[in-house]
Structures are given as structure tokens and as C-alpha cells.
Amino acid sequence: MPTAPLNEIVPVLQVAIGPVILISGVGLLLLTMTNRLGRAIDRARQLKSELPKRTEQDRQQVLAQVAIIYRRARLIRSGITLAALSALLAAALIIVLFVTALLRLEQGLLVSLLFIACMVALLTSLVAFICDINLSLRALKLELENVKPDAG
């Protein structure tokens, strides 16, 4: 089986830098999302522990907040899954780039499909992230409904 010489592999290294940088960026996105998930879970637990101390009207507000937090947690979980899938697809893309170069195979369609799938997963992950942010603002609005502004 013929293999590619080193001078043919160097351009593949240059092409592979993009997906490597993408993996690094997705890693930071995953860090942010996992932190948001942890905070949402902590907040839900805090609200649950305060529930017995609340009046009936306050209980309904707290339960509405918990419902939003649960929706947020599911969105964040989806975002994390899709971001991780994006990183996995980027890693697979790097492997395919090197294997095709080493074995001198023409797999432009496979490389293109892997890249497109990687970007679709990342895009969908970011949409879930934006939805989470919007839901967190809705929960904040619910929490602040009963707060009276200072008259001074």
C-alpha cells in the first residue's frame, strides 16, 4: 500500500489547524455551558429547599421558576451534547484528513460532510445556548415581579 511522503503531509497539517482550533473553542463553550448547568441545578435545589417556608402565592411563583429552570437544564444538556458532538466530528475530520493523505485517497465528499455536520452541531448548540439565556431572563423577570422599586 503506497503512503504519502512527508512533503505531502505538511499541507494536511496546515489544513488540520482549523479543526484543532475549533475543538479548543468548543472546549471553552462546553466549560461555559457546564457552569451554567451547575448553577441552574444549584438554584433549583435552593428553591426546592425554600418551598415549605413560602406562602401559597409565593409557592406558585417558585414552582414557575423551577419549571423554567428545568427547561433551561434540558436546553443546556442538549447544547452540551451538541457541542461535544461538534468536537467529536472535528476530531474525526482531522483523522480522516490524515488517513486520506497517508493512503492517497480522494475523499473530498466525506471531509466536506464531516465539516458540515460539525458546523451544524455547533450552530444548533449555540441556538440552545441562546434559548437558555432567554429563559434565564424570563425566570429573573418572574423573580422580580413582586419587588417594589424604591420611591427614593
N, C-alpha and C positions, 0 to 999 in steps of 0.2 A: 504494500500500500504506500503510495508516494506521500511524502509530507512536505509542508512548505518550509523553505529556508527562513532564517531569521529576518532577512531584509523584507520578507513578505508579511512577517508577523508584526513588525513595528507599526505599520499603519493600522492594524487591528487594535493595538494598544491605544493608539490615539483615538480611534472611534469608540473604544470601550470606556473612555474617561467620562463621557456624558452620562451613561447609566450609573457609573460609580458615584458621581456627584449627586445624581437623582436619589440613589439609595441613602446617601448621607442626609439629604434634605428631608426625605420621608422619615428617616430616623428621628429627626427633630420634631416633625409633625406628630409622630407616634408618642414622643415624650410629652408633648403638649396635651394630646388627647387623653393619654392615660392619667395625667394630672387632673384634667377636668373630670374624668370619670371618677377618680378617687374623691374629689371634692363633692361631686353630686351624691355619691353614696354616703359620705360623711354627713352631708346636710340632710338627707332623707332619714338617716338614723337619728340625728339630733331632733328633727321634727317629730319623729315617732315617739321618742322618749318624752317630749313635752306634751304630747297629745292628751294624757289624762289630766293635766293641770289646766286645760283650756275650757272656756265656756263653749256652749253648743255652736254659737255663731263663729267663734274663733276656730273651733274644730273643723267646720266646713271649709274655712279658708285654708287651714293647714292641710286638710285632705286634698284640696285642689292643688296646692303647691306640691304635695307628694306625688300626685298623679303627673304633674308636669315634669318633676324630677325623674320619675320612672321613664317617661317618654324620652327625656334627654339622655338618660343612661343607655337606653336601647339605640338611640341615634349614634351616640358616641361609640358604642360597641360595634355598630355597623361601620362607622368611619374607621375605627381601628382595624377591623378585619379587612376592609378595602385598601387601606394604606399598607398593611402588611402584605396583602396580595400584590400590590403595585411593586413593593420592594422585591418580593419573590420573582415576579415577572422580569424585573430589571436584572436580577441575578441570573435568571435563565437566559435572558438576552445576551449577557456577557459570555456565558458558557457557549451558547450557540455560535456567537461571533468567532470565538477561538476555535471551536471544533470545525466549523466550516472553513476557516482559514487553514488550519492544520491539514485537513483532509482535502482541501481544494474543491469544496463542494459549492455549488451555486444554490443558496437558499435564501434569496432576497425576499421572497414571499413570507417565509417563516419568520425572518428577522423583522420584517415590517409588521406582521400580525402580532408578534410579541410586544413590539414597541407600542402599537396602537392599544393593545389590551392593557399594558402598563399604564398608559395615559388615561384610559377610560376609568380604570380602577382608582387612580389618583384623583381625577376630576370628580368622580362620584363620592369619594371620601371627603373631599373639600366641600361638596354640597351638603353632606351630612353634618360637617363641622359648622357651616353657616347656619343650618337649621337649628343646631344645638344652641348656638349663640342667641338666635332669635327666641327660642323657648326659654332660655335663662332670663332674658329681659322680660318676658311675659310673667315668669314666676316672681321677679323683682317687683313688677307692677302690682301683682296680687298682694305681695307682702306690704307694699307701701300704701295700699288703698286706705287703710284705717289711720295712717299717720297724718296728724293735723299740722299744717305749716305754722311756723312761728309768726305771731302777729307783730313782733317787734322788729 
